């Protein structure tokens, strides 16, 4: 489980960086708060299916890379 959480954290940050956005820009694009992005990238919470789909569309990266379950 710790390994999976680490992969999710790394993937979420990598997807954002690959999309060329900082955390504030990413939050605005996804319609969430900066605090939410920070929590996702630190592994304290995870995006829902709709948010994952939006991340995938914005970054052109498949959902199964973004979120390793």
C-alpha positions in Angstrom: 0.0 0.0 0.0 2.8 2.4 0.8 4.4 1.7 -2.6 1.1 2.3 -4.4 0.6 5.7 -2.5 4.1 6.7 -3.5 3.4 5.9 -7.2 0.2 7.9 -7.1 2.0 10.9 -5.6 4.8 10.7 -8.2 2.4 10.2 -11.1 0.1 13.1 -10.1 3.0 15.5 -9.8 4.6 14.2 -13.0 1.3 14.6 -14.9 1.0 18.2 -13.8 4.6 19.1 -14.7 4.2 17.3 -18.0 1.1 19.5 -18.7 3.4 22.5 -18.1 1.4 23.9 -15.1 2.3 24.8 -11.6 0.1 23.7 -8.7 -2.0 26.9 -8.8 -2.6 26.7 -12.6 -3.4 23.0 -12.3 -5.9 23.6 -9.5 -7.7 26.2 -11.6 -7.8 24.0 -14.7 -9.3 21.2 -12.6 -11.7 23.4 -10.7 -10.3 22.6 -7.3 -8.4 24.5 -4.6 -4.6 24.7 -4.4 -4.9 22.9 -1.1 -6.6 19.9 -2.9 -3.7 19.7 -5.3 -1.2 19.7 -2.5 -3.1 17.0 -0.7 -3.3 14.8 -3.8 0.4 15.2 -4.5 1.4 14.5 -0.9 -0.8 11.4 -0.8 -3.3 12.7 1.8 -6.2 12.3 -0.6 -6.9 11.2 -4.1 -8.8 12.7 -7.0 -12.1 11.1 -8.0 -12.9 9.5 -11.4 -14.1 12.7 -13.0 -11.0 14.6 -11.9 -8.7 11.8 -13.2 -10.5 11.9 -16.5 -10.0 15.7 -16.8 -6.3 15.3 -15.8 -5.9 12.7 -18.6 -7.6 14.9 -21.1 -5.5 18.0 -20.2 -2.2 16.2 -20.1 -2.9 13.7 -22.9 -1.7 10.9 -20.5 -3.8 7.7 -20.0 -5.6 7.4 -16.7 -3.9 4.1 -16.0 -0.6 5.9 -15.8 -1.9 8.7 -13.7 -3.5 6.5 -11.1 -1.9 3.1 -10.4 -4.4 1.1 -8.4 
